[in-house]
Amino acid sequence: MTRWDADAVIVGAGVVGAAVACELTRRGLATVSVERLPGAGQGSTSSSSAIIRFNYSTRAGVAMAVEGLGYWQRWREHVAAPDGAPTPEFVQCGMLMFKVAGANLDRSVEHFEALGVRYEDLDRHELERQFPYLDARRFGPPARMDHERFWAEADGHIDGAVWMPEGGYVTDPMLAAQNLADAAAAGGGRFLYGRSVVEVLRADDRVTGVALDDGTELRAPVVVNVAGPHSSQINRMAGLEGTAGVSTRPMRREVYLVPAPQGLDFDEAGCVVGDLDCGFYLRPERPNNILIGSIEAACDELGWVEDPDAISLALSRTEFETHVLRGARRVRNLRLPLAQRGVVGVYDVTEDWLPIYDRTDLRGFYVAIGTSGNQFKNAAIAAHCMAELILAVEAGHDHDADPLVVHGPHLGLPIDLGTFSRNRPLDADAPVNVLG
């Protein structure tokens, strides 16, 4: 048996896991990261749409997204990339969120006002003037192709949109994760790729490390579960199943790639769009393509899976046609191509689509889970918050009784980590979809 000793073990090297490793090593901890895949960011991160936006239902969620923006604006500096080393580009094309039922924009705008987030409230006419390639008619609520409403004529117009000019997307999410892993390694962090955790080691109510499938034991007083769609399995190994009020579950998702309409330079004119009226989101994808994904409309079946390793990687023709045709209602002259292109991935999802950034009932065992679908943008700031939380709790702070408030490193915005508690009450008024 091989034994390694460390200050902290991080399970998972997706973008959030790699960021946690980076933050802990920069705080002087000896870290070992375990990743079941051959490299950083090759799981759920690789299929992320990597959208940067600020509309969340909670004050802490908005604050985290705004603080997260500061990292993307200074990404090369944050990851201390050597000269000539590749880093992804943050394309600040802006984001539109249509003002329709279920978008919960009143709450987001309230948070924007309180935190100083830049936004513009566009009425329908201003929306059409600034974005002439978008059809501002009302088609919703979303329907399936086998429902007559899917093909019905428009019924009036939407009320307009909220414009977030600082939004956009990151061009290569997997490279971002690799940058973070490289930064952690430069600080002394070690990464074990192609290894899986088979046991969480504990002594009474304290974690003591993990055992791997090759017989290696990693001994540490701190273990951080950042295992994405495998997070519930790791929690089960730790004896934590059913101990928290909020849980995670893996979900299969598809994202589609289609050519922009002929004559439209979407790389130049396009932006990120969130459309709950038709039931999709989109963003530009170079060169001159459009990326289209689901916003989990009530009529759409959610792809829950038991085993995230056993999913089909083939795109569904029905879902491809459904979402591209929804997009074609909003984007003028968008066509349904014969060839379907896209990616299949697995999300790690909580009941309310908010992540869990928290300690657990097992001392020394922490979780940054339920992050898939809407937390790529927050990876660096979430890792900063997790590092602050871990150091505070290990020093004796009772986070359950007195939730830690972390101030962001860029704007100093307060982030109440109680919002992301494993035992938070579920908000019946919040949108239950990927928007969080």
C-alpha positions in Angstrom: 0.0 0.0 0.0 1.2 3.5 -0.9 0.4 6.3 1.5 0.6 10.0 0.9 0.1 12.6 3.6 -1.3 16.1 2.9 -3.1 18.9 4.5 -6.1 18.6 2.2 -7.4 16.1 -0.4 -9.6 17.5 -3.2 -11.8 15.0 -5.0 -12.4 16.2 -8.5 -10.4 18.4 -10.9 -13.1 20.1 -12.9 -13.0 23.9 -13.0 -14.3 24.3 -9.4 -12.1 21.5 -8.0 -9.0 22.9 -9.7 -9.8 26.3 -8.4 -10.2 25.0 -4.9 -6.8 23.3 -5.2 -5.3 26.6 -6.4 -6.8 28.6 -3.5 -5.7 26.2 -0.8 -2.1 25.9 -2.1 -1.9 29.6 -2.2 -2.8 29.6 1.4 0.1 27.3 2.2 -1.7 24.0 2.4 -0.2 20.8 0.9 -2.9 19.5 -1.4 -3.5 16.4 -3.4 -6.2 16.3 -6.0 -7.8 13.1 -7.3 -9.5 13.0 -10.7 -10.9 9.9 -12.3 -10.4 11.3 -15.8 -7.0 11.7 -17.5 -6.8 15.5 -17.0 -8.3 18.6 -15.5 -11.7 19.8 -16.7 -12.4 16.8 -18.9 -15.8 16.0 -17.3 -18.8 18.3 -16.9 -16.5 21.4 -17.3 -15.7 20.4 -20.9 -19.3 20.5 -21.9 -20.1 23.8 -20.1 -21.5 26.7 -22.1 -19.3 28.8 -19.9 -21.7 31.8 -19.8 -20.9 34.8 -17.7 -24.1 36.4 -16.3 -25.3 38.0 -13.1 -29.1 37.3 -12.9 -29.5 35.0 -9.9 -32.4 34.8 -7.4 -30.3 35.4 -4.3 -28.2 38.4 -3.2 -25.2 36.1 -2.5 -25.5 34.5 -5.9 -25.4 37.9 -7.6 -22.6 39.1 -5.5 -20.6 36.0 -6.3 -21.2 36.4 -10.0 -20.1 40.0 -10.0 -17.0 39.2 -8.0 -16.4 36.3 -10.3 -16.3 38.7 -13.2 -13.2 40.2 -11.8 -11.3 37.0 -12.2 -12.3 36.6 -15.9 -11.2 40.1 -16.6 -7.8 39.3 -15.2 -7.6 35.6 -15.9 -4.0 35.4 -17.1 -2.9 37.3 -14.0 -5.1 35.2 -11.7 -3.6 31.8 -12.9 -0.1 33.3 -13.3 0.2 31.8 -16.8 3.7 31.9 -18.1 4.5 33.9 -21.2 3.2 32.0 -24.3 1.0 29.7 -22.3 -2.6 29.5 -23.7 -5.5 30.9 -21.7 -9.1 31.1 -22.7 -10.6 34.4 -23.9 -13.5 36.1 -22.1 -15.8 37.4 -24.8 -17.7 40.3 -23.3 -20.6 40.3 -25.7 -23.3 41.1 -23.1 -26.4 39.2 -22.1 -30.1 39.7 -22.6 -32.7 38.2 -20.3 -36.3 38.5 -21.7 -38.9 39.9 -19.3 -41.4 37.0 -19.2 -43.1 35.0 -16.6 -40.8 32.9 -14.6 -37.6 34.9 -15.3 -37.8 36.4 -11.8 -36.1 39.5 -13.0 -37.6 41.8 -10.4 -35.7 40.0 -7.8 -32.5 40.1 -9.8 -32.8 43.8 -10.5 -33.4 44.4 -6.8 -30.0 42.7 -6.2 -28.4 44.6 -9.1 -29.5 47.9 -7.6 -28.2 47.0 -4.1 -24.8 45.8 -5.4 -24.2 48.3 -8.1 -24.4 45.8 -11.0 -24.6 47.5 -14.4 -27.8 46.8 -16.4 -30.3 48.4 -18.7 -34.1 47.9 -18.8 -35.1 47.7 -22.4 -38.7 48.0 -23.6 -39.8 46.0 -26.6 -39.1 48.7 -29.1 -35.6 49.4 -27.8 -34.9 45.7 -27.8 -35.9 45.4 -31.5 -33.9 48.5 -32.4 -30.7 47.3 -30.7 -31.1 43.6 -31.7 -32.9 43.5 -35.0 -32.1 39.8 -35.6 -34.4 39.0 -32.6 -38.1 38.6 -32.9 -39.8 40.2 -29.9 -43.1 38.5 -30.3 -44.5 36.3 -27.5 -44.6 32.6 -28.3 -44.8 31.0 -24.9 -45.1 29.3 -22.7 -42.8 26.6 -24.1 -44.3 23.5 -25.6 -43.2 20.2 -27.1 -43.3 19.6 -30.8 -46.2 17.2 -30.5 -48.3 19.9 -28.9 -50.4 22.3 -31.1 -49.1 25.3 -29.2 -45.6 24.6 -30.5 -46.7 25.6 -33.9 -49.2 28.4 -33.0 -48.8 31.9 -34.1 -47.4 34.6 -31.8 -49.6 36.1 -29.2 -48.6 39.7 -28.8 -45.1 40.8 -27.7 -42.8 40.3 -24.8 -42.3 43.3 -22.5 -38.7 43.7 -23.3 -35.5 42.5 -21.7 -32.9 43.3 -19.1 -29.5 43.9 -20.7 -26.3 43.0 -18.8 -23.5 44.6 -20.8 -20.7 43.0 -18.8 -21.9 39.5 -19.5 -20.5 37.1 -22.1 -18.8 33.8 -22.3 -15.5 32.0 -22.0 -14.1 30.4 -25.1 -12.5 27.2 -23.7 -13.8 26.0 -20.3 -11.6 23.0 -20.2 -8.5 25.1 -20.7 -9.6 27.4 -17.8 -9.7 24.3 -15.6 -6.2 23.3 -16.8 -4.9 26.8 -16.1 -6.1 26.5 -12.5 -4.6 23.1 -12.1 -1.3 24.4 -13.4 -1.4 27.3 -11.0 -2.1 24.9 -8.1 0.8 22.6 -9.3 3.1 25.6 -9.4 2.3 26.2 -5.8 3.1 22.6 -4.8 -0.3 21.0 -5.3 -0.2 17.4 -6.6 -2.7 15.9 -9.0 -3.4 12.2 -9.4 -5.3 11.6 -12.7 -7.0 8.5 -13.8 -7.6 7.4 -10.2 -11.0 7.0 -8.4 -11.9 7.2 -4.8 -13.3 3.9 -3.4 -13.5 4.8 0.3 -13.6 7.8 2.5 -11.5 7.2 5.5 -12.7 8.3 8.9 -12.1 8.0 12.6 -15.3 8.4 14.6 -16.7 11.8 13.5 -13.6 13.0 11.7 -12.4 12.4 8.1 -8.9 11.1 7.8 -8.5 10.8 4.1 -9.5 8.7 1.1 -8.5 5.3 -0.4 -8.1 5.0 -4.2 -8.8 2.2 -6.6 -5.1 1.4 -7.0 -4.6 0.8 -3.2 -3.1 4.2 -2.5 -4.2 6.0 0.7 -4.3 9.8 0.8 -4.2 10.8 4.5 -5.4 14.4 5.4 -7.5 16.1 8.0 -9.5 17.9 5.3 -11.2 16.4 2.3 -13.2 18.5 -0.2 -15.8 16.8 -2.3 -15.9 18.6 -5.7 -16.7 15.5 -7.7 -19.4 17.0 -9.9 -22.0 14.4 -11.0 -20.2 11.8 -8.8 -20.6 14.0 -5.7 -23.5 12.0 -4.2 -21.5 8.8 -4.5 -18.6 10.4 -2.6 -21.0 11.7 0.1 -22.4 8.2 0.4 -18.9 6.8 0.9 -18.5 9.3 3.7 -21.7 8.1 5.4 -23.4 11.4 4.7 -26.4 10.3 2.6 -29.6 11.7 4.0 -27.8 13.9 6.6 -28.4 17.2 4.7 -31.6 19.1 3.8 -30.4 19.6 0.2 -29.0 16.8 -1.9 -27.5 16.5 -5.4 -28.4 14.2 -8.3 -26.8 13.7 -11.8 -28.7 14.9 -14.9 -27.9 14.3 -18.5 -28.0 17.4 -20.7 -27.4 18.3 -24.3 -26.2 21.5 -25.9 -26.5 22.1 -29.7 -24.5 23.9 -32.3 -26.0 25.4 -35.4 -24.8 27.9 -38.1 -25.9 31.5 -37.7 -28.4 32.7 -40.3 -27.0 33.6 -43.6 -25.8 37.2 -43.7 -25.7 37.6 -39.9 -22.2 38.0 -38.4 -23.2 36.5 -35.0 -19.6 36.6 -33.8 -19.8 40.4 -34.0 -23.5 41.2 -33.5 -24.6 38.3 -31.2 -24.9 38.1 -27.5 -26.0 35.7 -24.8 -29.8 35.4 -24.6 -31.9 33.8 -21.9 -35.4 33.1 -23.2 -37.9 31.5 -20.8 -40.7 32.4 -23.3 -39.5 29.9 -25.8 -37.5 27.7 -23.4 -33.9 28.0 -24.4 -30.7 30.0 -24.0 -28.1 30.8 -26.7 -24.7 32.4 -27.1 -22.2 32.9 -30.0 -19.8 30.1 -30.8 -16.9 30.9 -33.1 -16.8 30.8 -36.1 -20.2 32.3 -36.7 -22.2 29.6 -35.0 -24.9 29.6 -32.3 -24.8 27.5 -29.2 -28.3 26.5 -28.0 -29.2 24.9 -24.7 -32.3 24.2 -22.5 -33.6 26.2 -19.6 -35.5 23.2 -18.3 -39.0 24.3 -19.4 -41.8 22.7 -17.4 -42.9 20.7 -20.4 -39.4 19.1 -20.9 -38.5 15.9 -19.3 -35.4 16.2 -17.1 -32.7 13.6 -17.9 -32.1 12.2 -14.4 -29.6 9.3 -14.4 -28.5 6.8 -11.8 -25.0 6.2 -13.1 -23.3 9.2 -14.7 -20.8 6.9 -16.4 -23.4 5.0 -18.3 -25.1 7.7 -20.2 -25.5 7.7 -24.0 -23.3 10.3 -25.7 -25.5 10.4 -28.8 -27.6 13.5 -29.4 -31.4 13.1 -29.4 -32.8 14.1 -32.7 -36.1 15.0 -31.1 -34.4 17.3 -28.5 -32.2 18.8 -31.2 -35.1 19.7 -33.4 -37.2 21.0 -30.4 -34.6 23.4 -29.2 -33.3 24.6 -32.6 -36.9 25.3 -33.7 -37.5 27.1 -30.5 -34.4 29.2 -31.3 -35.7 29.7 -34.8 -38.8 31.5 -33.4 -36.6 34.0 -31.7 -33.6 34.4 -34.1 -34.9 35.6 -37.5 -34.0 33.3 -40.4 -32.3 30.6 -38.2 -32.7 27.3 -40.0 -32.8 23.7 -38.7 -29.8 21.9 -40.2 -29.9 18.3 -41.4 -26.7 17.4 -39.5 -27.0 17.6 -35.8 -24.0 18.9 -33.8 -23.5 19.4 -30.1 -22.2 18.0 -26.9 -23.6 15.7 -24.2 -22.6 16.1 -20.6 -23.8 15.4 -17.0 -24.9 18.1 -14.6 -24.7 17.8 -10.8 -28.0 19.4 -9.6 -29.6 20.3 -6.3 -33.4 20.6 -5.8 -33.3 24.4 -6.2 -30.4 24.6 -8.7 -28.3 26.5 -6.2 -24.9 25.0 -5.3 -23.9 23.7 -1.9 -20.7 25.4 -0.6 -20.5 24.1 2.9 -19.0 22.0 5.7 -20.8 18.7 6.5 -21.7 16.6 9.6 -18.4 14.8 9.2 -15.7 17.0 10.6 -13.1 18.0 8.1 -15.3 16.9 5.1 -16.4 19.8 2.9 -18.5 20.0 -0.2 -18.6 22.3 -3.3 -21.3 20.4 -5.2 -24.5 21.0 -7.1 -22.6 23.4 -9.3 -23.3 22.2 -12.8 -25.2 24.3 -15.3 -24.7 27.7 -13.6 -21.5 27.9 -11.6 -18.7 27.8 -14.2 -18.5 31.5 -14.1 -18.2 31.4 -10.3 -15.4 28.8 -10.1 -12.6 31.1 -8.9 -14.7 33.1 -6.4 -16.4 29.9 -5.1 -13.0 28.5 -4.5 -11.9 31.6 -2.7 -15.1 31.3 -0.5 -14.4 27.6 0.1 -10.9 28.2 1.2 -12.0 30.9 3.6 -14.7 28.6 4.9 -12.3 25.7 5.4 -9.8 27.8 7.3 -12.4 29.4 9.5 -14.1 26.1 10.4 -10.9 24.3 11.0 -9.9 27.2 13.3 -13.1 26.6 15.3 -15.8 28.8 13.7 -19.3 27.4 14.0 -20.5 28.0 10.4 -23.9 26.3 11.0 -24.8 28.6 13.9 -23.1 31.7 12.5 -22.8 31.5 8.7 -19.6 32.9 7.4 -19.7 36.1 5.3 -16.8 36.4 2.8 -16.0 39.7 1.1 -15.0 39.4 -2.5 -11.4 40.3 -3.4 -12.3 42.6 -6.3 -15.2 44.8 -5.2 -15.5 43.8 -1.5 -19.1 42.6 -1.9 -20.4 40.6 1.0 -21.2 36.9 0.1 -23.3 35.2 2.8 -22.3 31.6 2.6 -25.4 30.6 4.5 -27.2 31.0 1.2 -25.4 27.9 0.0 -25.9 25.8 3.1 -26.6 22.1 2.9 -29.5 22.7 5.2 -31.0 25.9 3.7 -34.8 26.1 3.3 -35.9 25.7 -0.3 -37.3 29.0 -1.7 -40.8 28.3 -3.1 -40.7 31.6 -5.0 -37.4 31.1 -6.8 -37.2 29.8 -10.4 -36.5 26.1 -10.4 -34.3 25.9 -13.4 -30.7 26.3 -14.5 -30.8 30.1 -14.0 -30.5 29.6 -10.2 
